[in-house]
Amino acid sequence: MKDENRFDGRSSNYSLYRPDYPADLLSVIKLEFNMGDESAIADIGSGTGKLARLFLENGNKVFCIEPNREMREAAKKDLSGYPEAVLMDGSAEHTGLPDSSVEFIVVGQAFHWFDLEAAREEFKRILTENGVLILVWNDRVAKSTGINAAYEEICRKYSEGYHSSGSTGLSNDDIVGFFGHEVRKFSLPNPQEMNLEALKGRYFSAPYAMASSNPKYGKLLKAFDKAFKENKKGKWVRMEHETKVFAGQMV
């Protein structure tokens, strides 16, 4: 995994303010790929456990593979009520799992950070025969108005290294090539309501977020204050996300 320390200092904001995954995602996976509560799952780049929780609540044993110590510590706290959660210091390229040990690999908001060639070898090693890989991203919906548009404008103006509202950073060919064939694709709506603190926290959970030492930091905060005031409905703004999923067997 490239630069495993990129999320240092961001785990608290990540846990609190990143969007969760829609419950319908689990329903679709169970229906389309025959996932049962006995299925063993590896969540690669599991972070604070947001995606893992969806499967833990289904009764699955989930191996949470995360290279960043701060994120693992946050997951240890957030997933403390789930005895089937196994937190491991590992990466997409070196999971630490035995051969053919999991029926499913899930990746939430992390695949674009992997060394794809090494990760592909590792995923094929740990998946059982007919095992399924599921890649998931919560992407902000591109809009010309509203809080989505305002957030995008702020990111582009103030954030070094910011690339787009979509988090994949990969082409469709990259993803298909990883699976080795065309895969199932589907998406689910996943809106997130946020107060001003959550809106700012969502931004500061990202590796592209501006450091407080930056001379423009005050202007950044004022830009968020303005965006929230102009777009709020009552005490909240509603950011539209689309949960994108690529799923299938690897060949």
C-alpha positions in Angstrom: 0.0 0.0 0.0 1.4 3.4 -1.0 2.3 5.8 1.9 0.5 4.0 4.7 1.0 7.1 7.0 -1.1 9.5 4.9 -4.0 9.2 7.3 -2.0 10.0 10.5 -3.9 12.5 12.6 -7.1 11.9 10.7 -8.6 8.8 12.2 -11.0 10.7 14.6 -12.5 12.8 11.9 -12.6 9.8 9.6 -14.5 7.7 12.2 -16.9 10.6 13.0 -17.6 12.3 9.7 -17.0 10.0 6.7 -20.3 8.7 5.4 -21.3 5.2 6.4 -22.3 2.6 3.8 -25.9 2.0 2.9 -27.7 -1.0 4.4 -28.9 -1.9 0.9 -25.3 -2.7 0.0 -25.4 -5.7 2.2 -28.8 -6.8 0.8 -27.5 -6.6 -2.8 -24.3 -8.6 -2.0 -26.3 -11.3 -0.2 -28.7 -11.6 -3.1 -26.2 -11.4 -6.0 -23.2 -13.3 -4.5 -24.8 -15.7 -2.0 -23.1 -14.2 1.0 -24.3 -15.9 4.3 -23.5 -15.1 7.9 -21.0 -17.9 7.9 -18.9 -16.4 5.1 -15.4 -15.3 6.1 -14.5 -11.8 4.9 -11.3 -9.9 4.6 -11.7 -6.1 4.6 -8.6 -4.7 3.1 -7.6 -1.2 4.0 -10.3 -1.4 6.6 -9.5 2.0 8.3 -11.8 2.7 11.3 -14.1 -0.2 10.4 -16.9 1.6 8.6 -17.4 -1.0 5.9 -16.5 -4.0 8.2 -19.4 -3.0 10.6 -21.9 -3.7 7.8 -20.8 -7.4 7.7 -20.2 -7.8 11.4 -23.8 -6.8 12.0 -24.7 -9.6 9.6 -22.8 -12.1 11.8 -19.8 -12.5 9.6 -16.2 -13.0 10.8 -14.3 -10.1 9.3 -10.5 -9.9 9.2 -9.8 -6.1 9.2 -6.5 -5.6 7.5 -5.1 -2.1 8.0 -1.5 -0.8 7.8 -2.0 2.5 9.7 -1.7 2.2 13.4 -3.9 5.2 14.3 -6.7 3.8 12.1 -6.4 0.3 13.7 -6.6 1.9 17.2 -9.8 3.8 16.1 -11.2 0.5 14.8 -10.4 -1.3 18.0 -12.6 1.2 19.8 -15.4 1.5 17.2 -15.7 -2.3 16.7 -15.2 -3.3 20.3 -18.8 -4.7 20.5 -18.2 -7.2 17.7 -16.3 -10.4 18.8 -16.1 -11.5 15.2 -13.9 -8.6 14.2 -10.2 -9.6 13.9 -7.9 -6.5 13.6 -4.6 -7.2 11.8 -1.6 -5.1 11.0 -1.3 -5.8 7.3 -1.7 -4.4 3.8 -3.2 -5.2 0.5 0.1 -6.6 -0.7 0.9 -8.5 2.5 -2.3 -9.4 4.4 -0.9 -12.0 6.7 -3.8 -14.3 6.0 -3.4 -18.0 5.0 -4.0 -19.3 1.5 -7.6 -19.8 0.5 -8.9 -18.5 3.8 -11.7 -16.1 2.9 -14.8 -16.3 0.7 -15.0 -12.6 0.2 -12.6 -9.7 0.0 -14.2 -6.2 0.4 -12.4 -2.9 -0.1 -14.0 0.4 1.0 -12.5 3.7 -0.1 -9.0 2.2 -0.4 -8.4 0.3 -3.6 -6.9 3.4 -5.3 -4.0 3.4 -2.8 -2.9 -0.2 -3.6 0.1 -1.5 -5.5 -2.2 -3.2 -8.0 0.1 -5.9 -9.3 1.2 -7.1 -5.9 -2.3 -6.8 -4.4 -3.8 -8.9 -7.3 -1.4 -11.7 -6.5 -2.2 -11.5 -2.8 -6.0 -11.4 -3.3 -5.9 -14.5 -5.5 -3.8 -16.3 -2.9 -6.2 -15.7 0.0 -9.5 -16.1 -1.8 -11.1 -19.5 -1.8 -12.1 -21.1 -5.1 -15.0 -19.1 -6.5 -14.3 -16.3 -4.0 -15.6 -12.9 -4.7 -13.9 -9.4 -4.6 -16.1 -6.4 -3.9 -14.7 -2.9 -4.4 -16.7 0.0 -2.9 -16.4 3.8 -3.0 -18.6 6.5 -1.5 -18.2 9.2 -4.2 -19.7 12.7 -3.9 -22.1 13.4 -6.7 -21.0 16.1 -9.1 -23.4 19.0 -9.0 -23.4 22.5 -10.3 -25.2 24.0 -7.3 -25.7 23.2 -3.6 -23.3 22.0 -0.9 -21.7 19.4 -3.3 -20.7 22.1 -5.7 -19.5 24.4 -2.9 -17.4 21.6 -1.3 -15.8 20.8 -4.6 -14.9 24.4 -5.2 -13.3 24.7 -1.7 -11.3 21.5 -2.3 -10.0 22.7 -5.7 -9.1 26.2 -4.3 -7.4 25.3 -1.0 -6.2 21.6 -1.2 -2.9 20.6 -2.6 -3.0 17.2 -4.1 -6.8 17.1 -4.6 -7.8 15.4 -7.8 -11.6 15.1 -8.1 -14.9 14.5 -6.4 -14.6 10.8 -7.4 -12.2 8.9 -5.2 -11.3 6.0 -7.4 -8.5 7.8 -9.4 -8.6 4.7 -11.6 -10.0 4.1 -15.1 -12.6 1.4 -15.8 -9.8 -0.5 -17.7 -7.7 -0.5 -14.5 -10.4 -2.1 -12.5 -11.5 -4.6 -15.1 -7.8 -5.5 -15.6 -7.5 -6.2 -11.9 -10.4 -8.7 -12.0 -9.2 -10.1 -15.3 -12.6 -9.7 -17.0 -15.7 -7.5 -17.0 -17.4 -7.3 -13.6 -20.7 -6.4 -12.1 -21.2 -2.7 -11.5 -24.0 -1.1 -9.6 -24.5 2.0 -7.5 -26.7 3.1 -4.6 -27.7 6.5 -3.3 -26.1 7.4 0.0 -26.9 11.0 1.2 -25.3 12.4 4.3 -26.7 15.2 6.5 -24.1 17.2 8.3 -23.9 20.2 10.6 -21.1 22.7 10.3 -18.7 20.7 12.5 -19.3 17.6 10.5 -18.9 19.4 7.2 -15.4 20.6 8.3 -14.6 17.3 9.9 -15.4 15.5 6.6 -12.9 17.7 4.9 -10.2 17.2 7.5 -10.6 13.4 7.3 -9.0 13.5 3.9 -5.3 13.3 3.1 -5.6 16.4 0.9 -6.8 18.6 3.7 -5.0 21.8 4.3 -2.7 21.9 7.4 -3.5 24.4 10.2 -0.1 25.9 9.7 -0.9 27.1 6.1 -1.3 30.9 5.9 -4.6 30.4 4.1 -6.1 28.2 6.8 -8.3 31.0 8.2 -9.7 31.7 4.7 -10.4 28.0 4.3 -12.5 27.9 7.5 -14.4 31.0 6.5 -15.2 29.4 3.1 -16.8 26.5 4.9 -18.7 28.8 7.1 -20.1 30.6 4.1 -20.8 27.4 2.2 -22.8 26.0 5.1 -24.8 29.2 5.7 -25.7 29.5 2.0 -26.8 25.8 1.7 -28.2 24.7 5.0 -31.8 23.6 5.5 -32.5 24.1 9.1 -29.4 22.9 11.0 -28.0 20.7 8.2 -26.6 20.5 4.8 -27.3 17.4 2.7 -24.4 16.1 0.7 -25.3 13.6 -2.0 -23.1 10.5 -2.4 -23.3 7.6 -4.7 -22.0 4.3 -3.4 -20.2 2.7 -6.4 -19.6 -1.0 -6.4 -17.5 -3.3 -8.7 -17.8 -7.0 -7.8 -17.1 -10.4 -9.1 -14.6 -13.3 -9.2 -11.0 -12.9 -10.2 -9.5 -14.8 -13.1 
